[in-house]
């Protein structure tokens, strides 16, 4: 029996590698002689670098950068492919978890620190950058990132704008003449799992601004500022960034990465699956186990379990989802190739209790499920004799 384990993290509780290890313990209780391949997964947010480096050979690089409010910060990113590919999480320098509740100020937070990480990778001679943009604290359309890479954003008097999304309302000219020359030789792929446009009622400011501290007036101001950026950057690049699906991801960094870096937006789980050579492992498997902290209607929109299942379905390999919690009927994702979904919850309790027991319950639930799976597998074998 060969089983592939490819889960996302249980956010706030267990990272993806810890989830995979707990699942493996459960598999080995049911199938002691099984061959198990672990592929810790991520979707571009926190944990993406760690997940990829646990699957492929690489190193972490530490860099002096700045946080969303411009304060000094040491952050890291990954290098793989003998140093030719950089894996960068914008959350490492521009993430929401770097700020306290009182510090969430989306009018002035900036992606400048993410730009410094990219700049360091370019200096090291990479020819490819995989940029994860989940978990942002920013709403500046990637403007800060662009400034760190040599772009000048000017007002009507030719004066450079201060950092932050609010200042983009005064943007009159984008000068890309001094952008880092190494960018022209580098392929940039952005892990983006949302389809929101840059502006409007479904845009970055309206949908994601409130979780970054934006009130109704902040949303109005930031949305207008991003529209101004989008219009002017579209004119420079010849691409309509206002209608770009995913342009509103990470406070507009999706659109900014395409406009300033010439990036391609792709599903985050798809990128991780490719880097980890998952298809070669999955196509030879008898079963795939995946999961996430919470499986619900959002899972269908490019989350890890659906990305894993799509690859397994291609090779007719069954997939079981085992998550912290599951909302909806167990066969809700059958069209995506998922046979069933299971929750590790064993009864009522507090979040704190659930988090403390998650690893133990995950191992036990996998063991229970595979004990039943084993009965069916052995029964099928007997019928074929």
N, C-alpha and C positions, 0 to 999 in steps of 0.2 A: 504494500500500500504506500503510495506516494501522495503526500499532502502538502500543499502550498499555503502558507499563512501570510496574508497581506492586509493587515489592518491599519487604519488611521489611529491617531492618538485618541484617548478619552480625555478631552481637553480639561485642564485644571485638576486632573487626577493621575493619569498614567501617560507617559509618552509612547509613541508607536512601538519602539523596541520593547518596552516593558509589557505592552499588550501582547505583542507577538510571543514573547518568552512565556507568559502565563498561558496563552493558548497552546503553546508547544507542550507544556507540562500536562495539560489536559489530554492532548492527542496521545502522548506517550503512555498515559494511564490506560487508555482504551486500546491503543495499538503500539505495544512496546517495541516491535520490530519495524515500525514504519520509518520511511525516509521523509524527513521534514525540511522544507526550504522556507526560510523566513524572509519576507520582503517588507520591512517597515515602510509605511506609506505616509504621504502628506499631500496637501493640496495647494501649497504655495505660502501658507502662513507659518507661524512659529513651528519649529520642528522639522522644516523641510531640509535644511542642511544636515541636521543630525540623522534624519531618515536616509538620505542618499548616501552619506558617508558610512552608514552601517551596512549598506549593500554593495558598494563599490569602493575600491582603493582610492584614498585621497587624504588630504590634510586640512586642518583648520588654520586660518590666518587671522591674527589679531591686528586690529587697526585702530588708531586714535581718530575718532570722528566726533559727531555732535548728536545730541538727542533732538526730539521734535521742537524743543524750545531753545535750541542753540547752545546748550550746556555741554562741556567736554564729556566724552563717553568713550570707553573702549568696547568695541564690538568685533565680531568675527564673521567670516564667511568661509566657504569651502572651495578647495581646488581639487579637481579630478582630471583624468586624462593626461597624466604627467604634467599638470600645471597649465594645460591649455584651455580648460573650461572652469569658469567660476560659478559657484552656486551662491547667490546672494538673497537673503531675506530682508526686505525693506523693514520688517518689524524689528530687526536687530538694532536699527538706528532711528527709525521713525515710527515705532510701534506704540500702540495704546497702553500696553503694559508698562511702559517706561514712565508714565505719568500717573500722579495721584488724581483722585476725583476733582480736587480743587484746581489742578493744573491743566485740565482739559480746556484748551482755548483754540478751537479750530480756525479762528480768524487769523491767528499768527503762527500756528505750528507749521513746520516746514519739512520737506523731504531733502533738505540740504545734506544731512548726514548720510542718507542713502547714496547721494551723488558722490560723496567722498569714498564710500566703499567701492563704487564702480570705478572711480578714478584710480584707486589703488590697484584694482584688478587689471586695468588697462596698462598701468605702469609695469606690471609683472609680465606682460606680453600674452595675455589670453587671446584666443580667437573666437571664443563663444562665452556668452553670459546667460545663465538661467536665473531669471529674477522673479522671486516669489513676492507677491504684493498683498498678501492677506494681513489683517490685524493692524491697519494703519491708524495713526492718530492725527492724520493730516487731511487737508482739503485744499491743496494748492495746485492740483493738476500736474504735479511733477515739476513745478517751476523751480523750487529749491534745488532739486536734483540737477536740473539743467544749468543753473547758475554755478553749481560746484564743478560742472564739466566745461565751463567757459562761455556759456550763453549769456548775453546781456539783455535784460528786460528793462526797457526804458519808458519813461512817461513822456508827455507831450513836449517837455522842455529838454529832453535828452538826458534826464537824470535817472540813475539806476534805482529800481524799486526796492523797498525793503522786503524781507522775506515774509512769507505767509499768504494765505489765500485772499484775504481782504484787499491787499495792495494791488491785486491783479485788475481791480476795477479801473485803475489809472494806467494800465498798460496801453501804450501807443505804438511801440515798435519792438520787434524781436530781432536782435542782431546775433546771428549764428556764425559769424565770420571767424570767431576764435574758439569754436567748440573743439574739444579734444580731438586731434587728428586721428588718433588710433581707433576711434569709433567707426570710421569708414571701413575698417578691416575686420570688424567684429560682428558676428551674428548674435542678436539679442532675442531671446524667447522669454515671454512673460507668462508666468503661471496665473491664469485668470479664470475663475469659475463663476463669474456673474455676467449678466448680459445688459446691465443698466447703462443707459447713455450718460454722457457727461452732464447734461443739464435737464431741467424740467421736473415735473412731478415724480418721475421715476429715476431722476438723476442722482449724482453723488451726494449733493448737499441735502436734498429732501429725504432720501432714503437712509443714508448712513451718517449724515451730519449729527442728528440727535444723540447717537451713541458716543459721539466724540465731544459732546458738551454743547452742541449748537441749539439755541432756542429758536423760536419762529423768526425773529428778526435776523438772527445770524444766518439762518437758512436762506432767507431772501437775499441778503447781501452777498453771501458766498456763491449762490447760484448765478447771480448777475455777473459776478467777477469771473467765474469759470466760463460763462458764455462769452465774455469778452476775450479771454485767453483762447478759447476754442475757435472763435472766428478768426482771430489774428494768426494763430498757429496754422489753421487750415489754409489761410491765404499764402503762408510761407511755404508750406509743404505740398500744396495741391491736393490734399486729402481732406475730405469732409469729416473732421473728427467729432463734430456735433452729432452725427448719426452713427458713429462707430459703436457696435455692440460690445459692451465691456469697457467702453471709454470712461464710465463713471466708477470703475473699480478703484478702491484705495484712494478715495477723495480725488478722483480724476487722474491718478497716476497711470491708469490704463491708456487714456488718450495721450497723456504727456510722454509716455514711453514710446508710443507709435510715432508721435510728431517730432520729438526731440532726438530719439535714438534710432528711429527706423525699425522698431521692434515688431515682432509678431506675437499676437495674443493667442495663447493655447490653454487647454485644460490642464490644471495643475497635476492631477493624478495621472494624466496621459504622459506628461513629461517625466514624472518619477518612475512610471512603469517602463518607459523606454530606457532611461539611464540605468536602471537596475536589471535590464535584460530579462524582464519578467515573462515575456512571451515564451522564451525558450524553456523556462521552468514550468510554466502553467500548462503548456500544451502536452507535457508528458505526465501530468498529475492525474490522480483518480478523484481528487476533491480539492476545492479551494475554500478556505475560511477567511472571511474579512469581517470588518466591524468598525464602529465609531462610537463616540460618546452617546449620541442620540440619533436614532434613525427615524425620520419622519418625512413629511412631504418634500422638504428641501433636499433630501438625499437624491431625488431624481434629477436635480439640476447640477449634475457634474460632480457630485461628492464622491469620495473614494470608493465606497462599496459598488456603486454603479459603474465607475471606471474599471474596476477590477473585474466585475461581472461581464462587461462587454468583451474584454479580452478572453475570458474563460469561455464565453458563449461561442466565440469564433472557433474554438477547438472542442466544443461539446463537453466541456468539463463542468460538473455541477458546482454550485456556489451556495454556501450557507453564510448568513450574516448574523453575527453574535455581538450585540451592542449593550451599552449601559442601560439604555431604555429604548423601547420600540413603540411607535404610535401608529395605529392602523392595523389592518389584517395582515397575517403573516405572508400572504401571497401577493401583497400589493405591488411588488416589484418583479413579478414572474415574467413579464414581457421583456425585462432587461437581462434575464438569464439567472435570476436569483431564485433558488428553490424555496427558501423560507427564511424568516427573520426571527431571532430569539433575543430575549432580554435576560441579563444576568441577575436581575432583581429577584430576591428571595422573600420579599415581604415588606411591610411598611417600615419606615425608618426615616431618619433625617438625612440630609445631603452629606453631612459630616460622616455619619455612620456608613453610608453607601460608598463614599470615597475611600474610607479606611479599609473596607472589606473588598474593594473592587478586584484586586489581583486574585485573592483567594476564590471569590465567587466566579470569576472568569474562568479560572482553571477548572473548577468543579462543573460549571455549565457545559464547557466543551467536552469534558469527560462524559457527562450524562447524554449529551446529544450524540456523540460518536458511539456510545454503547448501543444506542438504538440503531444508528446507521450501520453498525457492524452486523447486527442481526439481519438486516435487510440484505446487506452485501453477501453474507454467508449463505443466506437462503437462496439468493439468485445463483450463487455458485453451485449449490446442490442441484438446482433444477437443470443446470446446464451440463451436469455430469452424464 
